[in-house]
């Protein structure tokens, strides 16, 4: 019986992935290396074991920090390395400040217990806790407090607090290439402050409403906002199609290319939430277009309710 977090191989394709959702008794969602989840029948995949640690090597220890100096993404990152079938080693990596003072608590029975207090130099990685996937439902939330220490700065950075809660699907969807461990791992960025949402304002927004966009003309400079909902595309004169997703992806690709040609700094694509299929296809495509795309992220959540992606162009 497959469960969340299992590593599987496709029977009819040379492809492997991680089970990140259970659809029903006959179907699961498998996330492959490009971070795209594929619905697949259980009898079309087989469970395989995660690589055991090479013989002669001991399990991860806390004696020596890992140091890698290169052009890594900026931020403070946590990574759960899966070094056996169900065993995880948690690491923290600093590429945020000259020195990072970090305090970590675990919440147990309503109180926070101190587990670590440490200082990391820039580009330094240190091991923290170990976890067992078999006990995932018992993992206690991690609460972190971070203080950036710079040798020279225009303005000191305010202390940052971050709470990492563990939800099965979100956790397993974080499986990706970890640049500081140089392998696949469950990775999270934890230095970004989460803005408090105005829930009352969210309730008052009609996310089902239409957003105004310009008619689609791929030779002209595109609008700053492109609504990829099928009804919007039809109303803007693009035509009809039996392959709705194919039509949406064609409009997305051509509009993105046009935005780059016209040297636009950014563009927003409204894809809706739904089952996240279109959103995942768009973001998988964006992750491969490193020559034209600088970055992408959720667009203004108060305006789009998590149903749009902001693309920053080079």
SULUR-V77970 format. One record per helix or strand of 2 or more residues. SS is the DSSP state (~ for helix, > for strand). FROM is the first residue (numbers start at 1). LEN is the number of residues. If there is no record, write none. Layout:
# SULUR-V77970
<<SS	FROM	LEN> <SS	FROM	LEN>>
This chain:
# SULUR-V77970
<<>	7	4> <>	16	9> <>	27	5> <>	37	5> <~	42	3> <>	45	4> <>	66	2> <>	75	8> <>	87	9> <>	99	10> <>	111	11> <>	124	9> <~	133	6> <>	142	8> <>	160	5> <~	168	6> <>	175	4> <>	183	7> <~	199	5> <>	225	3> <~	230	6> <~	244	18> <>	266	5> <~	277	12> <>	293	6> <~	301	4> <>	308	6>>
